[in-house]
Amino acid sequence: MKKTISALLAAAVVLPTLAVGGFSAAAEEAYRYGDANLDRVINVEDATLMQRASVGLETLSGNRAKISDVNGDGRVSILDVTCVQKYLAEQTAGCEKTGEPYTMTTEHRLLKTVKSYQTISGFKEREPIATVTLTYKNVYPNVIDCTYADEDMGSTTTFFQYTFEEGLPKTCTMTNDYTDEVTTMTYRNGSLYDFHREGNGGFCDTYYQYANGNDYFTSLFRVEDAAPDPSGNIAHMEETDSVQVTLDENGLLQKTVNSGYYANWDDHNPKRWLRFNGTYTAVYDSDGIAKLMTAVYRNGPDSTVFSVEVTRQDGVITEATVTSGAISTTYEFEYTDIEISPQRYSNMMNYFIIGSSSNFYNNNWF
């Protein structure tokens, strides 16, 4: 049976030391103009890399391009190479900004592809799961393709159609090529307020409440009916969640604590509300990316739901590994050239890294 993208993905830098020679800024743990390879050392390797880039034999982008543009003319050329060479020769003139402190910048961009792999403890080989490819229209996804490594599962495609108000989403209709489900999302000021999914003989409605005056909801109410069974009996579910949200000074997630109530019943059994068995706490890194979720249970031992380790390049995540019990799922990321806000970037990455089952804000980036 084919699965949704979120369900599939839910299943699932140490900086170099001081090099010899050249002028080093490692003692100050700072980057400096002219350090083209970002190893915190300015030496002949940087001059060579910049020279190759100036004639098209290498491509420098992001921070590598900016830190190499020592004369500030907006490109990396032989003029920048000459400045670095003069700096290495300890000349006092003609070096432009070479050796001056450089502040790393993070360019948050929309994802282009996500590749996922799974590793089971005790087995050395990791197995590929799927490749997800995203395309966009008006800076929001319009098609997400998912190709499974298992040829028997084939591929799936999800389609998005938006309406906008003052540049922000007003509504979004989501369909796919593997079920008859139609999902409609309604937004207010760009924040998700109502979610309605219908198809396969059932429906699901979710309503969000924002009490903090920000983009992260603090409570939700969900009602869901499954398709009737062969006898015509219908299973019902209702759930209410409360989320305590802690943000940092930049408006990014630091911590969320979730608890709530739920009720499951059918046409032959009465409705009965129950408390969640546990309280779930997620903590996030300085970029708002989930790194750990723990659960405190009323019945049974406390546990770690998942932990996340990420690898960054130029401040952008290139790989993430999510470990839950004996199973580790690794994601590899490639990006478009479309820049987005740090908050939307963190929501997008959390959507793919921890999926929908453990992610309160899985729909907040699209």
C-alpha positions in Angstrom: 0.0 0.0 0.0 1.4 3.4 -0.9 1.9 5.9 1.9 1.8 9.6 2.2 5.1 11.5 2.0 5.0 12.4 5.7 4.3 8.9 6.8 7.1 7.5 4.7 9.7 10.0 6.0 8.5 9.6 9.5 9.3 5.9 9.3 12.1 5.9 9.1 30.8 19.6 12.3 33.5 19.3 13.8 35.6 22.1 12.2 39.1 21.2 10.9 42.0 21.8 13.3 44.7 24.3 12.7 46.7 23.7 9.5 50.4 24.2 9.2 51.6 27.4 7.5 49.8 30.6 6.5 48.0 33.0 8.8 45.5 31.3 11.1 42.5 32.7 12.9 41.7 29.4 14.7 42.8 30.7 18.1 40.0 33.3 17.8 37.6 30.7 16.3 36.8 33.3 13.6 36.6 33.3 9.9 38.5 35.8 7.9 38.3 37.2 4.3 40.5 35.1 2.0 39.7 31.7 3.7 38.1 30.3 0.6 37.8 26.7 1.9 36.5 27.8 5.3 39.1 25.9 7.3 39.9 29.0 9.4 43.3 29.2 7.8 44.4 31.5 5.1 47.1 29.8 3.0 48.2 28.8 -0.5 45.3 26.3 -0.7 42.9 29.2 -0.6 44.7 31.2 -3.2 44.7 28.1 -5.5 41.0 27.4 -4.9 40.2 31.1 -5.7 42.4 31.0 -8.8 40.6 27.9 -10.1 37.3 29.6 -9.4 38.3 32.7 -11.3 38.8 30.7 -14.5 35.7 28.5 -14.1 37.4 25.3 -12.9 35.7 25.5 -9.5 32.4 26.9 -8.3 32.2 29.0 -5.1 28.8 29.8 -3.7 27.3 31.1 -0.5 29.8 32.0 2.2 32.7 30.6 0.1 32.0 33.1 -2.6 31.5 36.0 -0.2 34.6 35.3 1.9 36.7 35.0 -1.3 35.6 38.4 -2.7 38.3 40.3 -0.7 38.2 43.4 -2.9 34.4 43.7 -2.6 33.6 43.9 -6.3 30.9 41.2 -6.2 32.9 38.4 -7.9 35.9 36.2 -7.4 38.6 37.1 -9.9 42.4 37.1 -10.3 42.4 40.4 -8.4 41.2 38.6 -5.3 43.9 36.0 -5.8 46.5 38.7 -6.0 45.3 40.2 -2.7 45.6 36.9 -0.9 49.0 36.3 -2.4 50.2 39.6 -1.1 48.7 38.9 2.3 50.6 35.5 2.5 53.8 37.4 1.5 53.2 39.6 4.5 52.8 42.8 2.4 51.1 45.6 4.2 49.4 47.1 1.1 47.2 45.8 -1.6 45.6 43.1 0.4 42.2 44.8 0.5 40.0 43.0 3.2 42.2 39.8 3.3 42.6 38.7 6.9 39.8 40.9 8.3 37.0 39.2 10.3 34.2 37.7 8.2 30.7 37.0 9.6 29.2 33.8 8.4 25.7 34.2 6.9 23.1 31.5 6.5 21.1 31.4 3.3 17.9 29.5 4.1 16.5 28.0 0.9 13.7 25.8 -0.2 14.5 22.1 -0.6 15.0 20.5 -4.1 15.5 16.9 -3.2 15.4 14.7 -0.1 16.9 11.2 -0.1 16.2 8.9 2.8 17.9 5.7 4.0 17.3 3.4 6.9 19.8 1.5 9.2 18.8 -1.1 11.7 21.1 -1.6 14.7 23.4 -4.6 14.2 23.4 -4.3 10.5 26.2 -2.3 8.7 24.5 -1.6 5.4 21.9 1.2 5.2 19.0 0.6 2.8 17.6 3.3 0.6 14.0 4.2 1.2 12.9 6.9 -1.3 13.8 10.1 -3.1 11.5 13.1 -2.8 11.6 15.8 -5.4 9.9 19.2 -5.0 8.9 21.9 -7.4 7.5 25.3 -6.6 5.3 28.1 -7.8 5.1 31.5 -6.1 7.6 30.2 -3.5 5.2 27.4 -2.4 5.3 23.8 -3.5 3.0 22.8 -6.4 4.3 19.3 -7.0 6.0 16.8 -4.7 7.1 13.5 -6.3 8.2 10.5 -4.2 10.0 7.6 -5.8 10.4 4.5 -3.6 13.6 2.4 -3.7 11.3 -0.6 -3.6 10.1 -0.9 -7.2 7.0 -2.7 -6.1 5.9 0.5 -4.4 6.6 2.6 -7.4 6.1 6.4 -7.0 3.5 8.9 -5.8 2.8 12.5 -6.6 1.1 15.1 -4.5 -0.3 18.3 -6.0 -0.9 21.7 -4.3 -3.1 24.5 -5.5 -3.0 27.8 -3.6 -4.9 31.1 -3.4 -3.1 34.1 -2.0 -3.9 37.3 -0.1 -1.2 40.0 0.1 1.4 37.4 -0.9 0.5 34.9 1.9 -1.5 31.7 1.5 -5.2 32.0 1.9 -6.2 28.5 0.9 -4.5 25.4 -0.3 -6.0 22.3 -1.9 -3.9 19.2 -1.8 -4.5 16.0 -3.9 -2.5 13.0 -5.0 -2.4 10.3 -7.6 -2.7 7.3 -5.3 -5.9 7.9 -3.3 -9.2 9.9 -3.8 -8.3 12.1 -0.8 -8.7 15.8 -1.1 -7.2 18.0 1.6 -8.2 21.7 2.0 -6.3 24.1 4.3 -7.4 27.5 5.3 -5.0 30.2 6.5 -5.3 33.5 8.4 -2.4 36.0 7.9 -0.4 33.1 6.5 -1.0 30.8 9.5 -2.8 27.5 9.2 -6.3 27.7 10.9 -8.5 24.9 9.5 -7.5 21.5 7.9 -10.1 19.3 6.2 -9.3 16.0 4.6 -12.0 13.8 2.9 -11.7 10.6 0.9 -11.4 6.8 1.2 -14.9 6.9 2.7 -13.9 9.0 5.8 -12.9 12.5 6.8 -10.7 14.4 9.2 -11.1 18.0 10.5 -8.5 19.9 12.5 -9.0 23.3 14.0 -6.0 25.4 15.4 -5.9 28.1 18.0 -3.2 30.6 18.4 -2.8 32.2 21.9 0.7 33.6 21.8 0.3 36.1 19.0 2.8 34.2 16.9 2.9 31.6 14.1 2.8 28.5 16.4 -0.5 27.2 17.5 -1.1 26.4 21.2 -4.0 24.1 20.9 -5.9 22.0 18.4 -9.1 20.0 18.1 -9.4 17.1 15.7 -12.4 15.0 14.8 -12.1 12.0 12.4 -14.4 9.3 11.0 -13.0 6.2 9.3 -14.7 4.5 6.4 -17.6 2.2 7.4 -16.6 -1.4 7.9 -18.4 -4.2 5.9 -21.3 -4.2 8.5 -21.7 -0.4 8.2 -20.2 0.4 11.6 -18.2 3.6 11.7 -15.1 4.2 14.0 -14.9 7.8 15.4 -12.1 9.7 17.0 -11.8 13.0 18.7 -8.6 14.6 20.1 -7.7 17.8 21.8 -4.0 18.8 22.2 -2.4 21.6 24.2 1.1 22.7 23.3 3.2 24.9 25.5 5.6 26.8 23.2 8.9 28.5 24.1 10.6 30.6 21.4 14.0 32.2 21.3 14.7 35.9 20.6 14.5 35.3 16.9 11.0 33.7 17.1 12.3 30.2 16.5 11.2 27.1 18.5 13.2 26.3 21.6 10.9 23.9 23.4 7.4 22.4 23.0 5.5 20.4 25.6 2.4 18.5 24.4 -0.4 16.8 26.3 -4.1 16.2 25.7 -7.2 14.0 25.6 -8.7 11.7 23.1 -11.8 9.6 22.6 -12.3 6.5 20.3 -15.7 4.9 19.9 -17.9 3.4 17.3 -21.6 2.9 16.6 -21.7 0.0 19.1 -19.6 1.4 21.9 -20.0 4.7 23.9 -17.8 7.7 23.6 -15.2 7.9 26.4 -12.6 10.6 26.9 -9.1 9.5 28.0 -6.0 11.4 28.9 -2.8 10.9 26.9 -0.6 8.3 28.6 2.3 10.7 28.5 3.6 14.3 28.2 5.8 14.8 25.2 8.7 17.3 25.3 10.7 18.3 22.2 13.8 20.5 22.4 15.2 22.4 19.4 18.6 23.7 18.4 19.5 27.3 17.8 18.0 27.1 14.2 14.7 25.8 15.5 15.4 22.2 14.3 14.2 19.4 16.6 17.0 17.5 18.3 15.3 15.4 21.0 11.8 14.3 22.0 11.2 12.6 25.3 8.1 11.2 26.9 7.1 11.1 30.6 4.4 8.4 30.9 1.8 7.9 33.6 1.9 4.2 33.0 5.3 2.7 32.1 8.9 3.9 32.1 9.9 7.3 30.6 11.6 7.1 27.2 13.3 8.9 24.4 11.0 9.1 21.4 13.7 10.2 19.0 17.0 12.0 18.8 18.4 13.9 15.8 22.0 14.6 14.7 22.5 17.0 11.8 25.5 17.9 9.6 25.7 21.5 8.3 27.7 23.2 5.6 27.7 27.0 5.6 25.1 26.9 8.3 22.7 24.8 6.2 21.7 21.2 6.9 23.1 18.8 4.4 22.3 15.6 6.3 20.2 14.5 9.3 19.9 11.2 11.1 16.9 10.4 13.3 17.3 7.6 15.8 14.3 5.9 17.4 15.1 2.7 19.2 17.1 0.4 17.0 16.2 2.2 13.8 18.0 5.2 12.3 16.8 7.1 9.3 19.2 9.3 7.4 18.1 12.2 5.1 20.3 13.9 2.5 19.2 17.3 1.4 19.8 19.4 -1.8 18.4 22.9 -2.2 17.0 25.3 -4.7 18.2 28.9 -5.1 14.9 30.2 -3.6 15.5 31.9 -0.3 13.0 31.7 2.6 12.8 33.0 6.2 14.6 31.2 9.0 11.3 30.3 10.6 9.9 28.7 7.4 13.2 26.9 6.9 13.0 25.3 10.3 9.4 24.2 9.8 10.3 22.8 6.4 13.2 20.8 7.8 11.3 19.5 10.8 8.5 18.4 8.4 11.0 16.1 6.6 13.3 15.2 9.5 10.7 14.1 12.1 7.6 13.7 9.9 4.0 14.3 10.8 3.6 11.9 13.7 5.9 13.8 16.1 5.8 17.2 14.5 3.2 19.6 15.8 3.9 22.1 12.9 4.2 19.7 10.0 1.9 21.8 7.8 3.3 25.2 8.7 5.9 25.5 5.9 3.5 25.0 2.9 
